[in-house]
Amino acid sequence: MAMHMAERRQLRVAALTALLIAVVSFEISRRPLQSANGEDEGHYDAHAHAHHTLNAPSLGAIDVLDESVVGHRRVPLRKRFMYSKRRRRLKNRDGEEFDVPASMQNDNSEVEEPPEFEEAQPLPRYSMASVVKVMPYYHDTLGIVVYDPQTDRFVLHYATNMRWISGCYKLVKSFQHAIHAMRLLNPDRFKPDGPEFAFAMSSSDYPGVHMNECVKAQGTKCIQEELAPILHFGSVFRRDIFPSMLAMPMPQNNHLGCFHNWVLHRQVCEYYQPRGPANPSGLIFPEHVGMEWDRLINSIIWRGTDFSFLHKFDPTMRHPDFDMDIEQQVDLSIEKRLAGIQALRQIYDDLVPRWKGVAWTAEAELEVYDMRMLGVPAWCNIKFSAAMSMGKKVPTNDLDIYRRYEEYGIPASGEGMSLEAMAEYKYHIDLGGGGGTTWSGTLEKLGLPGLLFHHMTPTKDYLHDMMIPWFHYVPVREDLSDLKEKYLWAESHPRLARRISENGTKLARTFGSPEGLDAIVKRFFVSPLTRVMDAYQPITDRNGNWHNYLSRNEGEVLRPIISCQALYHHDCEKLADDVSLKVHGVID
């Protein structure tokens, strides 16, 4: 009996949701769209205007449904919330990849198979001179690694004119893993009677390069000289701003640590295996939830930390200031909650993407306000479960500022949710954080039974090169301007959405199989390390040594920070007393 009642309730909710979408679609279809810069557009051009939403005018204006109720006040249909017309400098240039492909317009179509992966080509030959040439492009987190055959040790050097920041522990951790793997992969290359070896490496949320105008504009001709390969352990630029930069696994236990563990022990990390009583840190897959696709909650769900976003790329992108942007800007002639949402939309262009998601959520909850008692979910549910306060991550429910936002109709704070709870939702999004990506969230959400809306930003992680748009995920623009359009596409194409979701889950499963992980480690860890070793040309001037060669190039002053023999993982010695390494197994 209870099952029949639950089924009837599901059908009633689905019917009401479909009716809501139909009403919104009809109202929008009978009037022109308005673009982000305030200019009216008389038609939808999928190629020229991919950022315009098909069924939602929220990109340029927000229309509240007729007969909507906020508190006890009715809101007119044509009430528009205009946001800032200022265009952002930071934007995605590859517009065509965001368009819904022609093959995806019909729900009876088949998801096209991606092309086969092509093996990476050998790297161009490079020398110590080209390694040193990398240094002027960085302001921090760049290391110059040299294998010294006289001591049979690897030495990590750091420029004296670069700040040694707290995040440099990632550089040291990546250095330890990389050289140990190199010694394991090619033991005959590193011997006391052999030649020296050098390479450049960096590790941070995203590359610590000087952010000149060319880099900020995501140009592909910012580098006019040939540089040595740069192994970057973290997020890299999605466009070829630094052509010689190679995306390496992020310096976390569930990425770089697992890859190193595979090279050393041929064991699959527990992080990549299915979660269970004996493995509480594993991935969640559809079988953990046991819900059919049609029974998943048809909302976009996200929970995470209120954090910055690519601040060095664009320092003007910000979080809202409650007093300045909301409380002092509200229109007192309208209802308080409605006025708060309007004020947030006014600064939409200035917000970091996660707060843009909150703006969408506020409007989505307003749309279904009348039907909240019937359990009709808002189409967007992007909220913060944590924030940084006094240097510590704390629940947003414990912070008064988020309760103040709630009073103005801005549901920025949400309850913390486990992966198991999030797996009951049909749609997910991996909103980028400080480095423009989410190091763990993308893989976790690929494994879930729902569809991933992948946040496309100026940066990417190594695993993004395995992911094919419209096969493993649905791409969403950095500014989330097409988020509702993509949601409505998925709702109206359930068969294709489900196929893409299944492909994403299949990809996530490959990390947990010996065969799959072996191929991934070879492609993104072993191959770049091997190609860098093969491409290096040792110094031929036997009258000088590599110490002198480093000191007479580019006028940069390098000093050794840490040296390791790399016969095992933690045989390292600290060489600089005034820096903090924050790593285990280092002899002070």
N, C-alpha and C positions, 0 to 999 in steps of 0.2 A: 504493500500500500504506500509506504513512504517513498519507494522508488518511483511509483507512478506519479506521486505528487511532485517529486523533484524533477521528473521529466517534463511535467506540465509547466512547472515554473521556468525551466530552461527554455521551453518553446515560447512562453509568454514574453520572457526577457528578449529573446532573439527577435520576435515579431515587433516588439516595441522599438528595439534598436534599429531594425530595418526601416520601420516607419519614420523614425527620426532622421536617418540618413537620407531617405527619399524626400522628406520635406525640405531639408537643407539643400539638397541637390536641385530641387525644383526652384526654390527661391533664388538660388544663385544663378541658375541657368537662364533665368528670364531678365537678367540685367548684366551689363558688361563688367568684366573684371577690372580691378584697379591695380596698377603696378606699384612696386616698392617706392618709386620716386614720385608717386602721386599722379602719374599720367594714366588716363583711361585707355584700356585696350579693348577693342571691339570684338576680338576673337582669340581663341587659344591656338598658339603655334607651338607644337611640341618641340620643335628643333630650335627656333629662335628665342623662345621664352620658356625654357624648361623650369624656371623658378616660379612660374605662375601656377597656382593650384587649380586643379580641374573642378573640384566641388567645394572649395572653401576660399572665400575672399580674404582670409586672414593675413595673407602676405602684404596686402596694401591697406586693408581695413578689416575690422571685425564687425560683423553684423550679428546682433543678438536675435534669436528666434522670436517671431511674433508670439504674443501671449506668454512669453517667458516671465517668470516671477522671481524677483530678488527680494527676499523678505516678504513684504506684502505689497510690493510696488511693481506694476507692469512696465515693461520696457518696450519702447517702440521698435519696430522692425528695422528701421533705417538708421538706428543709432550707430555711428562709426567710431572706432577707436583708431585714430591715426598715430603711427609711430614715426620716429625720426626719419627724415629723408636723406640724411647724410649717408653716403655710400662708404662701405668699409674698404680699406686698402687690402685687407686680407680676404681673399676670395678664391674659390675654386675656378680654375680656368678650363678644365676639361669638361665642358658642359654636356657634351654628347653622352657621356657615360651615366648621366643622371636621368636622361630621357627613358621613358618606358619603351623598350624595343618593340618594333612592329610585330615580332613573333610572340610578344607577351600581351597583345591586345585582346586575343581570343583565349578564353579560359580552357578551351579544348586543345590548345596547342601543346606541343611537347617542349620541355626545357632542353635547350640545345647543349650538347656535350662540349666541354671546353677543349681546346687544343692540347696535345701532349706537351709535357714539360720538356724543354730543350736543355741539354747539359750545358753548364757554364763553360765559356771559352777560357783558355789560359790568359792570365793577366799580362799586360805589357811589361817588358823588363824595366826594372827600376834600380836605383843606386842609393847610397847613403846621402848623396846630394839632394835627390828628389824627396827623400824622407824629411830632411831638414827644411825644405821649402814649404812644408805644410804648416810650420809653426806660426808664421805671421798671420795666418787666417783665423787663429783661435785666441780667445781671451781666457779660457780656463779648460780644465778636464781633458787636456791632450797630453799623452805620454809618448816618449820616444824610447823604444825598447831595443837594446843591443845585446846580442849574445857575445860574450867575451871568451874566446877559446883559451886564453891564458889562465883564467880562473875557472873555466867551465861553468860559468854562471850567467844568468840573464839579469840585466840591470834595467830598471825603469827610471828614466830621466824625466825631469819636469823643469820647464823654463822658469828662471828666477823672476821674470817680469809678469808671470801669471799668478793670480791669486790661488792659493791652495784652499779651496772651499770645502765645506763639510761633505758635499756630495762626492768628493774625490775618493771616498772609500769604495765607491762602485768601480772606479778606475783600477784601484789596487786589486779588488776581488776579481775583476775581469782579467787583469794581468796574470794573476796566479793560475786561473783556470786555462787561459790560452797557452801559456808556455809549457805547462804540464802536459796538455794535450799534444802540443807540437813535439815534445820530447818522446811521447808515447808513439806518435804517428810516424816519426822519422828519426829513430835513435842514431842512425849512422851519420846524420847531418851534423849533429852537435857533439863534437869530440875535441879534446885539447889540441890536437894537431890539425884541426880544420880551419876554415875561414870564419870570419865574423859574420854576423847576420843582424839585420836591423829592419824594423817596421814601425809605422805610426799607428797608434790606437787611441781611442777616446771612449768615454763611458759617462753618460748622463741621461737625463730624461729625454733630451734632444740635443743635437750637437752644440757644443759651447763655442760656436764661431762668432766672429764679429758680424753683427746684424746691420750691414750697410743697406742702402736703398735697393740694390739689385737682389740681395737675398730676401729682403722683405717682400719684394715684388715677385718672388719665386721665379726669377729669371733662370734660363738654362745656359747663359753665357757669362756668368759671374766670374768664372775661373778661366783666365787666359793663358795659363801655363800648364804643363803636364806635371801632375803631382803623383807621388807614390800612393799606393793603396792605403786607405784609412779604415781600419777595422773599428767600427763603432758599435759598442755594446749598449743598445738602447734604441730609441726611436730615431729614424733617419728622415730626411726630406723625401717626400713622395715624388717630387720632380727631381730631375738630375741637376740640381744646383751644384753639387760636388760630385762630378762623374766618377771619381775614384773611391768614393765612400761606399763601404759594404755594410749592409745591415746584418748584425750579429745578434745572437740571443740576448735578451735582456738579463741584466745581472741579478736575477732572482733565483731562488732554489727551484722553482717550478719551470724555469726556462734554462738558463745557462747551467745551473746546478744539475738538472736532469740530463742535459746533453753531455756534460762532462762525465757524469755517472755512467752513461751508456758507453762512452769511449773506454772508460776504465774497467767497468764490471759487466757490461752487456746486460744490464738490468733495466727494466722499464720502471720509471718512477711511479710511486703511488699516486702522485698528483694526476697522472694521465689515465689511471685505471678507474673503473666505476666505483662510485662511493658505496660504502657498506659499513656494517658494524666494526669490522676490522680495519677499515680504511675511511675514516671520517673526512679526509681532505681530498677525496677523489672527485671526479666529474659526475654530474647528474645527467642522465639520459632519459628518454621517454619511458622506459620500462620502470623507472623509479616512481613515476607519477601514475601510470596506468590509466591515463585519460585519453579518450579519442579526440582527434583534432577539433571536431565540432563542439566538444564540451569545454574546450579551453576558453578562458575569459578573453573576450575580444577587445583588449586594451593594450596599449604600449606601456610596458612596465619598466621602471628604472629606479634603483635606489643606490645611493653612493654619497660621496663626500663633497661638500661645498668647497671647491678648490679653484685655483687659478687656471688659466688656459693660455699657453704659448705667450707668456707675458713679454718676453724679449722680442718676439715677432711683432707684436702690436700692443704697446703699453697702455693704449687708450681703451682697450677692451676691458671691461670691469664688471664688478658686482654692483647691484643697486645700493644706493645709500638711502636707508629707510626715511630718515628725516628730510633729506633734500629732494629725493625723487618721488616719494610716495606721500608722506604726511603733508608736506608743504605744497604739493602739486594737485591734490585731489580737487575735483569739481564738487563744491558743496551743494550744488543745486540738484544733484542726483544721489541715489542711494550709495551708502558708504562702500559696500563691497564692489559695486559696479564702478565707482570712481577709482578705487584702488587698482582694479584690473586695467582700467583705462590709463592710469598713470604709469603702470609698468610697461604697457604696450608702447607708450610714448618714447621710452628709452630702449626699445627692443634692439635697435642696431648697435647700441653700445655694450650690450650685455655679453658675457661669456656664454658659450653654448648651453651649459647646464642650466643657467638662469633663463635662457630662451625657452628651454624645455618646461621650466616652471610657468612661464607666461602661457605656453600652449595648454598646460594642465589647468590653469586658472580658468581659461576660456572654455575648455572642454567640460569642466565641472559645472560651469554656469549654464551650458547648453542643456544639460540633463537635470538641472536643479529641480524641476517640477516632478521628475520621475525617480528621484533618489529613493523614495520609500518603496518603489517597485524593484529595486535592485539593479536598475539599468546602469551599467558602468560607463564612466567617462572614457572617451576613446584614447585619452592620453593621461598617464599616471606617472609623471616624472617628478620625484621629490627627493629632498636630501634627508638621509637618515643620520648623518654625522657632519660635523664642521670642526675646524681648528679653532681652539680657544686657549689662549695662554700657552701656545706651543704644544698642546695636546689635542687629540681627536676625541670629541665628546658627542653624545647624542644630541641632535637638534631639539628634541623634545625638552631638554634640560636648559635650553637657552631662551631667554625672554624675547630676543629680537625676532625669532621665528613665530612666536605667538602673536606679536604685534603685526607681522605680515598677514597672519591668518585673519585678524580682525578686519582687514581690508580686502578680503576675498582672494588672497594670494596664498595658496596652500603649499608653501615652500618646504615645510617639514612633514616627513612621513615616518611611519614606523619602520624599524629595521626588519628586513626580510631575509630569510635563508634562501639558498638556491632552490631547495625543494618547494618553498612557497612560491617563488617566482616562476617555477616550472609549470604552474597551473595557468599561466597567461599565454596568449597566442602570439604576442609580439614583444620583441625586446630591442633595445638599442644600446650600443656600447659607446656612450658619450665620452669624448676625450677629456683628459685632465691636464695637469701641468705641462706634460710633454706633447699634448695633442692626441694621445691615444690612451687606452686603458690596458696596461700590460697583461693583466690576468683576465679581465672581463670578457674580451672578445672570444677566447677559446671556450670559456665557461658557457657563454650564451650560445655559441654554435652547437654545443652538445644538447641543449634543452630542446623539448619538443616543439617550441614555437619558432617563428620566423625572426631572423635577425635583420633589423634595419642598421646597416653598418655606417657609422659616422665617418664621412670622408673629410679629412683635414689635411693641412700641408705636410703632416708627418705620417709615417707608417712604421709598422713593426715587421720583422722578418716573416712572420706567418701570414701577413697580409698578401705576400707574393704567391701564396698557395690558394688564396681565395679569389674566386671569379665572380664578378657582379652578375646578377640575375641567374646565377647557377647555385652559388652558396649563400648569397645574401642579396638584399635590396639596398642599393646605395642611397644615402641621404646626404644632402649638402651640409657643409660646415655650419651655416647659419640656420639650419633646420627649416628654411623657408618652404621646402617641399615635403615636410614631414606628414602633414595631413593628406596631401595628394597621394603619397605612397601608402598611407594607411587605407585610404578609400580604394586604391587600386587592389590592395591585398584582400580587402573585404569583398570586392566584386569579382575577384579571381581566386576563389578559395582553392581550387585544384592546383593551379600553378604555385600559389603561395605555399601550399603543403609540400609540393615537390621540391621547391627551393629549400625549405626547412629540412626536409629529409636529407638532401645533399649536404647541407651544413653539418648535420649531426653525423653523417658518415665521415666527413672530413675530420671532425673532432675525435672520432673513434680511432682513426689511424695513429694518433699519438700513443694510444694505449696498447698497440700490438707490436711485437718485436719486429716484424717485417716493416710495418709502417714507420715506426720510430727510427729504425735503422736508415731508411731512405731520407727521412726528414733531417736527421743528424748529419748525414753525409752531405746533403744539399746546403744546409745553412750553418754548419760548424766545421766539419772536416774539410769540405771542398774549399772554402775561402782560406782556411789556415794553410792547406796544402798549396794552393795556387800562390799565396803570398810567399811561402818558402821557395817555391820553384822559380819565381820571377826575380828574386833578389840577385843582384850582381855584386859580388864582394869587391872591396877596394883592391886595386892592382898595384898601387904605390906601396912597395914594400919598405920604403925608407921612412915612412910615417905610420903611425897606428891610428886606430879609429878614434881614440881620445883627442888627438890633435886635429883630426879631420872634422870632428863635431865642433870643436872650439873655433875653427877658422872659417866656418860657414855662417852666413847671414847675420853675424854679429850678435846672435842670441846666446845667452849664457844658460847652459844646462847644468843641473846638478843631479846626482844620483839620489833616489829616494828609497829604493828597496832593491835588494838582489836576492835571487832564488836559484838554486841548482836545478830545481824542477825534476828531481829524481822521484820525489813524491810530492804531494800537494802542498805541504806546509814547511818546507825546508828553506825558509826565507829569513833574511836579516834586514832590519831597519837601518838605513844609512843617514837619515836626517832626523835630528832630535826635535826640531821645532814644528813637526807636522804630526797630525793625528791620523792613523791608518784605519782604526776601527775594524781590524780583521783578526781572525784567529791564527795561531801558529806562527807568529812573527817574533823573532828574537830581538829585543831592544838592546 
